Amino acid sequence: MKAVRQTIATVLKLPETQVLDADGETDLSDIASFITVNRVTSELMGEEYKFNAKKEVEIITLTRETLISVNAFGKNSYLIIEKLASVLSTSYAQSLLTRIGAGLVRKSQIRNLPTAIAGGKEQRAQIDLTLSHIHRIETPLYQAKTVDITVHKD
């Protein structure tokens, strides 16, 4: 998720300190506006199994689609999310995603979610991004070269 947060910060030209892990415990008291990124679901799309006899390894490749919720808080949050939705279509953003091993499958509608808080109203906006990515696991699988067989008579 760190690479996704860095990509979002880069395409929006924001400091990485303003794009936070939603599962983290960051002190927000000194931050006027920020973005959070949270993995919501990850769905298995396909699986491939290969065995390389020469190297004695099995290779398992999983293709997944992960839903990521991006939330902006503070002044101009809707405009920031709208800008993110637009810049993610650029070839620059696509190349950054490719570099981290992800691809943008779809973007949800942008949701404007202003919230009443103590002392007024806070601007909030949200978009969901579906990213495709693969996980590849390579593990040794040793073949049996010799086997002892014992025969018992009844």
C-alpha positions in Angstrom: 0.0 0.0 0.0 2.9 2.3 0.5 3.7 2.3 -3.2 0.1 3.1 -4.0 0.2 6.0 -1.5 3.4 7.3 -3.0 1.9 7.1 -6.5 -1.1 9.1 -5.4 1.1 11.7 -3.8 3.3 11.9 -6.9 0.4 12.4 -9.4 -1.3 15.0 -7.2 2.1 16.7 -6.5 1.5 16.5 -2.7 4.0 15.7 0.0 3.9 12.0 1.0 3.2 13.1 4.5 -0.3 14.2 3.3 -1.2 10.8 1.9 -1.8 8.5 4.8 -2.5 4.8 5.5 -6.1 4.7 6.7 -5.2 1.8 9.0 -2.3 3.8 10.6 -2.4 5.8 13.8 -1.2 9.2 12.6 -1.6 12.3 14.7 -3.8 14.6 12.6 -4.0 17.5 15.0 -1.6 19.6 13.0 -2.7 18.6 9.5 -5.4 20.8 7.9 -6.1 18.6 4.9 -5.0 15.1 4.0 -5.8 12.0 2.0 -6.2 8.4 3.4 -5.8 5.2 1.4 -7.4 2.0 2.5 -7.6 -1.5 1.1 -11.2 -2.6 1.2 -11.4 -6.0 -0.6 -9.2 -8.2 -2.7 -10.8 -10.6 -5.1 -9.0 -13.6 -6.7 -9.5 -13.4 -10.5 -7.4 -16.3 -11.6 -4.7 -18.8 -10.5 -1.9 -20.5 -12.4 0.3 -23.4 -11.3 3.6 -24.3 -13.0 6.2 -26.9 -12.1 9.8 -26.4 -13.3 11.4 -29.9 -13.1 14.9 -28.7 -13.9 15.0 -26.2 -11.1 12.7 -28.3 -8.9 10.4 -25.4 -8.1 6.7 -24.8 -8.3 5.5 -21.4 -9.3 2.0 -20.2 -8.3 0.7 -17.0 -9.8 -2.4 -15.3 -8.5 -4.2 -12.5 -10.3 -6.2 -10.2 -8.0 -8.3 -7.1 -8.2 -8.1 -5.0 -5.0 -10.6 -2.3 -4.2 -8.9 0.7 -2.7 -10.9 3.6 -1.0 -9.2 7.0 -1.3 -10.7 9.7 1.0 -9.8 13.4 1.1 -10.4 15.5 4.2 -10.3 19.3 4.5 -10.4 22.3 2.2 -11.1 21.5 -1.5 -11.3 17.8 -0.9 -13.9 17.2 -3.7 -11.6 19.0 -6.2 -8.6 17.0 -5.1 -10.4 13.7 -5.6 -11.8 15.0 -8.9 -8.2 15.9 -10.0 -7.0 12.4 -8.9 -9.7 10.7 -11.0 -8.5 12.8 -14.0 -4.8 12.4 -13.6 -5.0 8.7 -13.1 -6.0 8.5 -16.8 -2.7 10.0 -17.9 0.1 7.9 -19.4 2.4 9.2 -16.6 0.1 7.9 -13.9 -0.3 4.6 -15.8 3.4 4.2 -16.1 3.8 4.8 -12.3 1.2 2.1 -11.6 2.9 -0.3 -14.0 6.2 0.3 -12.3 4.7 -0.8 -9.0 3.1 -3.9 -10.6 -0.5 -2.6 -10.7 -3.0 -1.6 -13.3 -6.1 0.6 -13.0 -9.2 -1.4 -13.8 -11.9 1.1 -12.9 -12.8 4.2 -10.9 -16.0 4.7 -9.0 -18.1 7.8 -9.0 -16.7 10.6 -6.8 -18.7 11.0 -3.6 -19.0 14.4 -1.9 -19.3 13.6 1.9 -19.3 16.8 3.9 -19.5 16.0 7.6 -20.7 18.0 10.6 -18.0 18.1 13.3 -17.6 20.1 16.5 -17.1 23.7 15.5 -18.5 23.5 11.9 -18.4 21.4 8.8 -15.6 19.4 7.3 -15.3 18.9 3.6 -14.8 15.2 2.6 -14.8 13.3 -0.7 -14.2 9.7 -1.7 -13.4 7.6 -4.7 -12.9 3.9 -5.0 -10.2 2.5 -7.3 -9.9 -1.1 -8.5 -6.4 -2.1 -9.1 -5.2 -5.4 -10.7 -2.0 -7.0 -9.6 -0.3 -10.4 -9.4 1.3 -12.3 -6.6 3.9 -14.9 -7.6 5.2 -17.5 -5.2 8.1 -19.7 -6.1 8.9 -22.5 -3.7 11.2 -25.5 -3.9 9.6 -28.9 -4.5 12.1 -31.7 -4.2 11.5 -34.9 -6.1 12.1 -38.2 -4.6 15.2 -39.7 -6.3 15.1 -43.1 -4.4 12.4 -44.8 -2.5 12.7 -47.8 -0.2 10.0 -50.4 -0.9 9.3 -53.2 1.6 7.1 -56.1 0.6 5.3 -58.1 3.3 3.7 -61.5 2.7 0.5 -62.5 4.4 
